[in-house]
Amino acid sequence: IRAPLRLGRCARGQAASRALVGEMIDRYGFELPASKASAAPSDKEYLEQVRTENSQLFKWQKMIADWATYTHGDKHKKLKQRVREGIPDGIRGHIWQSLSGALDARIAQPGRYGAMLRQPSPMDSQIRKDLHRTMPTHVQFKQGADGQQQLFNVCHAIALHEPQMGYNQAEAYVVATLLTYMTEEEAFYVMASITSERGYSRMWADSMEGWDEYGRQVLDQLVRERQPRLHRHLESHGVTVDLYAMPWFLTLFTKDFPFESTLRVLDVFLGEPHPKGAKILFRVVLAVLKHTERELLAMDDVQQLTEHIRTAPARVAQLQGSRLMESAHAISLKSRKLRLTVPSAPTRPPARSAQHGRPTSPQPPAWSRGRRPRPPAR
């Protein structure tokens, strides 16, 4: 388990990001331009952040000690509340694996990931072409860094896991995000949960049938109902959900959003059982549109309108981190109205018994089995 502040401050706590191999990087591992590096928080602000995160981490450690009660017992609402408040950075990767069912799936299928790496995939050449385009400013994924091979391996394995889906460049952003918190094998099983149990194989397929259903139909209808004046204005100028929300959905909000905001979206998406966790995707889009509505109504150029929406998450402080999540969760949505359903179990190679080598039934995620998710390692 990592310390709550990764890639944090210099030894004496000075208000500047750590220099790593002569580069200024933020706490998540991204290179910082000189303008942002000089605008780092003060020592007082930094210490307050440390106290807050340590307090959150302590509460989560107490929850992990009584994990069954929080995941499947009387205190499940408290777990939901704390997931929405943000999972502590030091245990985020472990909690994602546990609550998504990826931890159970990995333990149930020992050796499967390694075996997939030894198999060829027709998608390999395309995956390699995209490696240098994925998070190029992150130290883990710069040219020649170990992260590029890890990124390739996971995308290769997912292409074999979902042969009908193949490979989509958007998924590489999600894989890269996961790899900053876990090993490549662990990232593969979280991705398998996203594609199989959370329906993203349909989103990343060549036909993009998932986006056609949930974006062009469900999301567009939500904007029409919740913000009718803005919807009419955008529609009259040719601005559809394809232009601003499709990159967000396809990359699970790793595109255009500050990394902290992306992590908070993934906390809920992976931390709440499907289909409830998927509601955060719609809520975030509606929150961005609600906050920018007045400005958008004064614009009449399709490029200006699209750019204003796309840049708002990185430009507007009220649409970042905790404030974004507060605005998003203030929007009431029902899974039934969104027509979000649990996907049918995908066809996949049978798992092998660790003791006898006989084929066994593949293990679905803990949530769908009606049993408690396995607690994360402490």
GICOR-V421494 format. One record per backbone hydrogen bond with DSSP energy under -1.0 kcal/mol. CO is the residue of the C=O (numbers start at 0). NH is the residue of the N-H. If there is no record, write none. Layout:
((CO/NH) (CO/NH))
This chain:
((7/17) (9/12) (13/15) (17/24) (19/22) (22/19) (23/31) (25/28) (28/138) (29/25) (32/36) (33/37) (41/45) (42/46) (43/47) (44/48) (45/49) (46/50) (47/51) (48/52) (49/53) (50/54) (51/55) (52/56) (53/57) (54/58) (55/59) (56/60) (57/61) (58/62) (59/63) (60/64) (62/65) (63/66) (65/69) (66/70) (67/71) (68/74) (72/75) (74/78) (75/79) (76/80) (77/81) (78/82) (79/83) (80/84) (87/90) (89/1) (90/94) (91/95) (92/96) (93/97) (94/98) (95/99) (96/102) (100/104) (101/105) (102/106) (103/107) (108/111) (110/114) (111/115) (112/116) (115/118) (120/123) (122/126) (123/127) (124/128) (125/129) (129/132) (130/133) (134/137) (136/30) (137/140) (139/146) (141/144) (144/147) (145/149) (146/150) (147/151) (148/152) (149/153) (150/154) (151/155) (152/156) (153/157) (154/158) (155/159) (156/160) (157/161) (161/164) (161/165) (167/170) (168/171) (170/174) (171/175) (172/176) (173/177) (174/178) (177/180) (182/186) (183/187) (184/188) (185/189) (186/190) (187/191) (188/192) (189/193) (190/194) (191/195) (192/197) (193/199) (194/200) (198/201) (199/203) (201/209) (204/207) (207/211) (208/212) (209/213) (210/214) (210/215) (212/217) (213/218) (214/219) (216/220) (217/221) (218/222) (219/223) (220/224) (221/225) (222/226) (226/230) (227/231) (228/232) (229/233) (230/234) (231/235) (233/238) (234/237) (239/242) (240/244) (240/245) (244/248) (245/249) (246/250) (247/252) (248/251) (250/253) (257/261) (258/262) (259/263) (260/264) (261/265) (262/266) (263/267) (264/268) (265/269) (266/270) (267/271) (272/275) (272/276) (275/278) (276/279) (277/280) (278/282) (279/283) (280/284) (281/285) (282/286) (283/287) (284/288) (285/289) (286/290) (287/291) (291/295) (292/296) (295/298) (300/304) (301/305) (302/306) (303/307) (304/308) (305/309) (306/310) (310/314) (311/315) (315/318) (316/319) (319/322) (320/324) (321/325) (322/326) (323/327) (324/328) (327/330) (333/337) (334/339) (350/359) (352/356) (357/352) (359/350) (364/368) (365/370) (366/369))
